[in-house]
Amino acid sequence: SEQPQKQDLRRESYGNYIGTAQELWATYLSDGSEDEKDAAAVRLSVAEARVALVAENPKIKDAAMKLREVLTPEPSTYPKGLEGEQQQAQDYKEASEDFLDAARDETETIGE
């Protein structure tokens, strides 16, 4: 079974990632400046790198990557206007739930 420190580090990394994702999403909801979005996107990349370092299960890395792609989309991904915003919001909700599910699965099975 795994050392508790590693388990704590994993939980902390996953919690930090989802918190950073929520922070970046909030810059969209509040019409944050491009600088605010860019700074939050950099923090998300750093948090994702930590997830990649500690994750045992590739599902977590994939879920983190999908969430980042929703939050830092290519300009062509979501059309400008309400329809694009609604699609991004739906994708964000699904991607964050997928990440949380994968993180929960991994942290609950640790040490069994």
C-alpha positions in Angstrom: 0.0 0.0 0.0 1.0 3.6 -0.7 2.5 6.1 1.8 0.0 8.5 3.2 2.2 11.5 2.1 1.8 10.5 -1.6 -1.9 10.1 -1.2 -2.1 13.6 0.4 0.1 15.1 -2.3 -2.3 13.6 -4.9 -5.4 14.9 -3.2 -3.8 18.3 -2.8 -2.8 18.4 -6.5 -6.2 17.4 -7.7 -7.9 19.8 -5.4 -5.6 22.6 -6.6 -6.3 21.8 -10.2 -10.0 21.9 -9.9 -9.8 25.1 -7.9 -7.5 26.7 -10.5 -10.0 25.6 -13.2 -12.8 27.2 -11.3 -10.8 30.4 -11.0 -10.2 30.5 -14.7 -13.9 29.8 -15.4 -14.8 32.7 -13.1 -12.7 35.1 -15.3 -15.0 34.1 -18.2 -18.2 34.6 -16.2 -17.1 38.0 -14.9 -15.8 39.1 -18.3 -12.3 39.3 -17.0 -9.6 41.0 -19.0 -7.3 39.1 -21.3 -4.5 39.6 -18.9 -6.5 38.0 -16.1 -7.5 35.1 -18.3 -3.9 34.6 -19.4 -2.6 34.6 -15.9 -5.2 32.1 -14.8 -4.5 29.9 -17.8 -0.8 29.9 -16.8 -1.7 28.8 -13.3 -3.9 26.1 -14.8 -1.0 24.8 -16.9 1.2 24.6 -13.8 -1.5 22.8 -11.8 -2.0 20.4 -14.7 1.7 19.6 -14.7 1.5 18.7 -11.0 -1.5 16.4 -11.7 0.5 14.7 -14.4 3.4 14.1 -12.0 1.3 12.5 -9.3 -1.5 10.8 -11.2 -1.4 7.0 -11.3 -4.3 6.6 -13.6 -4.1 8.0 -17.2 -7.8 8.8 -17.0 -7.0 11.6 -14.6 -4.4 13.1 -17.0 -6.9 12.8 -19.9 -9.7 14.5 -17.8 -7.3 17.3 -16.8 -6.3 17.9 -20.4 -9.9 17.9 -21.6 -10.8 20.4 -18.9 -7.9 22.7 -19.9 -8.9 22.5 -23.5 -12.4 23.7 -22.6 -11.0 26.6 -20.6 -8.3 27.5 -23.1 -10.0 26.8 -26.4 -8.8 27.4 -29.9 -10.7 30.5 -31.2 -12.7 28.3 -33.6 -13.9 25.9 -30.9 -16.8 28.0 -29.7 -18.6 30.5 -31.9 -18.9 34.1 -30.5 -22.1 34.9 -28.8 -24.6 33.2 -26.5 -24.6 29.8 -28.3 -20.9 29.4 -28.0 -20.9 30.5 -24.4 -23.7 28.0 -23.5 -21.8 25.2 -25.3 -18.6 26.1 -23.4 -20.5 26.2 -20.1 -22.0 22.7 -20.8 -18.5 21.4 -21.8 -17.0 22.9 -18.7 -19.6 21.3 -16.4 -19.1 17.9 -18.0 -15.3 18.1 -18.1 -15.0 19.2 -14.4 -17.4 16.4 -13.3 -15.3 13.9 -15.3 -12.1 15.1 -13.7 -13.7 15.0 -10.2 -15.0 11.5 -10.8 -11.6 10.2 -12.0 -9.9 11.9 -9.1 -12.4 10.5 -6.6 -12.0 7.0 -8.1 -8.2 7.1 -7.8 -8.0 8.6 -4.3 -10.7 6.2 -2.9 -8.9 3.1 -4.1 -5.5 4.2 -2.8 -4.2 1.9 -0.1 -6.8 -0.8 -0.5 
